[in-house]
Amino acid sequence: MSLPNPTPSARAVVTGASSGIGEALAMDLASRGHSLILVARRGEVMESLAETLRAEHGVEVEVRACDLSDRDARAALVTEITGREISVLCNNAGIATFGPVADLDAAYERAQVELNAVAVHDLTLAVLPGMLKRKSGAILMVGSAAGNMPIPHNATYAATKAFVNTFSESLRGELKGSGVSVTLLAPGPVRTEEPDPADASIVDRLVPDFLWISSEYTAKVSLDGLAENKMRVVPGIISKAMSVAGQYSPRAVVAPIVGTFYKKLGS
Ligand SMILES: NC(=O)c1ccc[n+]([C@@H]2O[C@H](COP(=O)([O-])OP(=O)(O)OC[C@H]3O[C@@H](n4cnc5c(N)ncnc54)[C@H](OP(=O)(O)O)[C@@H]3O)[C@@H](O)[C@H]2O)c1
């Protein structure tokens, strides 16, 4: 199995564990018997999740409230996990912005690069030496179908996810036979919470309910994919369609079509 067996001393790290896909990954890992380190900014939300997971699954759950886009805050976490027995790393935390980069808040765009790309790189480099020494480890990289194509009006997000997608699949090639596996999750839209009908986004309004996939389903197929040592997990019909369009269509053709759709998201 490429997902290491849980042990009392090992920890699975999940970033972005306070909501959405990350929360679902934490719940699924705990149900598989893995003790956890939960990372996000909202410590109190994670403490409440930790309490539930300890009670329901009898696992150890540690909480680290950390702004991963802040280099100093991140450095402390990097130092800690470098010295810990980390069996699984789920690089999940991420944010997205919509609209022309020139009109968006520059500091927030930089924070997005730090969180979506640089933190992923930092945390991976922190756990790799220990995993390689133990000849055991599993890394789930949460990229996106958006990382397969140029997306005007979502430029910083698409570029950071292109980094994650390529880093994941490149690193995987380097680690073949090492006992450490890397799987990329590259989803399209995942419904992480029920939309308020009065305030539904254009994506919520355009995509019919049956085409949406849930955080719980996404977490399950991702961890199954990690256990099966899959290169890439692309859950759901929309994700698969976006993946094919992004990978096999000329980028010059795709960019203006996707850009028109994302322009509406930005407005
Ligand atoms: N949902 C989708 O449709 C979709 C599609 C493709 C890819 N993805 C990717 O899947 C991942 C999870 O997305 P999601 O939809 O589950 O998002 P979400 O519900 O908004 O969750 C994002 C998580 O990241 C954490 N986070 C945000 N900023 C952070 C920071 N500066 N430092 C530490 N943690 C931070 C948030 O916690 P705090 O606010 O407590 O910090 C939260 O736990 C992201 O990488 C996203 O790009 C999502």
Ligand as a Chemical Component Dictionary entry (heavy atoms), coordinates in Angstrom:
data_LIG
# 
_chem_comp.id                   LIG 
_chem_comp.type                 NON-POLYMER 
_chem_comp.pdbx_formal_charge   0 
_chem_comp.three_letter_code    LIG 
# 
loop_
_chem_comp_atom.comp_id 
_chem_comp_atom.atom_id 
_chem_comp_atom.alt_atom_id 
_chem_comp_atom.type_symbol 
_chem_comp_atom.charge 
_chem_comp_atom.model_Cartn_x 
_chem_comp_atom.model_Cartn_y 
_chem_comp_atom.model_Cartn_z 
_chem_comp_atom.pdbx_ordinal 
LIG N1  N1  N 0  -13.728 23.713 -4.127 1  
LIG C1  C1  C 0  -13.351 23.663 -5.394 2  
LIG O1  O1  O 0  -14.189 23.807 -6.283 3  
LIG C2  C2  C 0  -11.909 23.396 -5.758 4  
LIG C3  C3  C 0  -11.625 23.072 -7.085 5  
LIG C4  C4  C 0  -10.301 22.828 -7.436 6  
LIG C5  C5  C 0  -9.306  22.907 -6.493 7  
LIG N2  N2  N 1  -9.610  23.246 -5.218 8  
LIG C6  C6  C 0  -8.526  23.367 -4.244 9  
LIG O2  O2  O 0  -8.829  22.602 -3.106 10 
LIG C7  C7  C 0  -8.217  23.178 -1.956 11 
LIG C8  C8  C 0  -9.253  23.348 -0.857 12 
LIG O3  O3  O 0  -10.293 24.134 -1.359 13 
LIG P1  P1  P 0  -11.734 24.247 -0.678 14 
LIG O4  O4  O 0  -12.707 24.483 -1.773 15 
LIG O5  O5  O -1 -11.938 23.146 0.267  16 
LIG O6  O6  O 0  -11.540 25.649 0.061  17 
LIG P2  P2  P 0  -12.083 26.232 1.433  18 
LIG O7  O7  O 0  -13.302 25.527 1.902  19 
LIG O8  O8  O 0  -12.136 27.706 1.244  20 
LIG O9  O9  O 0  -10.896 25.874 2.417  21 
LIG C9  C9  C 0  -9.649  26.486 2.301  22 
LIG C10 C10 C 0  -8.831  26.074 3.483  23 
LIG O10 O10 O 0  -7.546  26.732 3.387  24 
LIG C11 C11 C 0  -7.298  27.404 4.619  25 
LIG N3  N3  N 0  -6.517  28.605 4.390  26 
LIG C12 C12 C 0  -6.865  29.692 3.635  27 
LIG N4  N4  N 0  -5.914  30.626 3.733  28 
LIG C13 C13 C 0  -4.949  30.126 4.563  29 
LIG C14 C14 C 0  -3.730  30.635 5.058  30 
LIG N5  N5  N 0  -3.286  31.853 4.722  31 
LIG N6  N6  N 0  -3.006  29.858 5.901  32 
LIG C15 C15 C 0  -3.449  28.627 6.277  33 
LIG N7  N7  N 0  -4.589  28.092 5.817  34 
LIG C16 C16 C 0  -5.334  28.844 4.982  35 
LIG C17 C17 C 0  -8.683  27.747 5.176  36 
LIG O11 O11 O 0  -8.649  27.854 6.580  37 
LIG P3  P3  P 0  -8.557  29.213 7.439  38 
LIG O12 O12 O 0  -9.496  30.187 6.814  39 
LIG O13 O13 O 0  -8.963  28.759 8.811  40 
LIG O14 O14 O 0  -7.133  29.621 7.380  41 
LIG C18 C18 C 0  -9.471  26.498 4.797  42 
LIG O15 O15 O 0  -9.266  25.497 5.755  43 
LIG C19 C19 C 0  -7.609  24.508 -2.428 44 
LIG O16 O16 O 0  -6.232  24.339 -2.652 45 
LIG C20 C20 C 0  -8.336  24.778 -3.720 46 
LIG O17 O17 O 0  -7.589  25.567 -4.611 47 
LIG C21 C21 C 0  -10.900 23.495 -4.819 48 
# 
loop_
_chem_comp_bond.comp_id 
_chem_comp_bond.atom_id_1 
_chem_comp_bond.atom_id_2 
_chem_comp_bond.value_order 
_chem_comp_bond.pdbx_ordinal 
LIG N1  C1  SING 1  
LIG C1  O1  DOUB 2  
LIG C1  C2  SING 3  
LIG C2  C3  SING 4  
LIG C2  C21 DOUB 5  
LIG C3  C4  DOUB 6  
LIG C4  C5  SING 7  
LIG C5  N2  DOUB 8  
LIG N2  C6  SING 9  
LIG N2  C21 SING 10 
LIG C6  O2  SING 11 
LIG C6  C20 SING 12 
LIG O2  C7  SING 13 
LIG C7  C8  SING 14 
LIG C7  C19 SING 15 
LIG C8  O3  SING 16 
LIG O3  P1  SING 17 
LIG P1  O4  DOUB 18 
LIG P1  O5  SING 19 
LIG P1  O6  SING 20 
LIG O6  P2  SING 21 
LIG P2  O7  DOUB 22 
LIG P2  O8  SING 23 
LIG P2  O9  SING 24 
LIG O9  C9  SING 25 
LIG C9  C10 SING 26 
LIG C10 O10 SING 27 
LIG C10 C18 SING 28 
LIG O10 C11 SING 29 
LIG C11 N3  SING 30 
LIG C11 C17 SING 31 
LIG N3  C12 SING 32 
LIG N3  C16 SING 33 
LIG C12 N4  DOUB 34 
LIG N4  C13 SING 35 
LIG C13 C14 SING 36 
LIG C13 C16 DOUB 37 
LIG C14 N5  SING 38 
LIG C14 N6  DOUB 39 
LIG N6  C15 SING 40 
LIG C15 N7  DOUB 41 
LIG N7  C16 SING 42 
LIG C17 O11 SING 43 
LIG C17 C18 SING 44 
LIG O11 P3  SING 45 
LIG P3  O12 DOUB 46 
LIG P3  O13 SING 47 
LIG P3  O14 SING 48 
LIG C18 O15 SING 49 
LIG C19 O16 SING 50 
LIG C19 C20 SING 51 
LIG C20 O17 SING 52 
# 
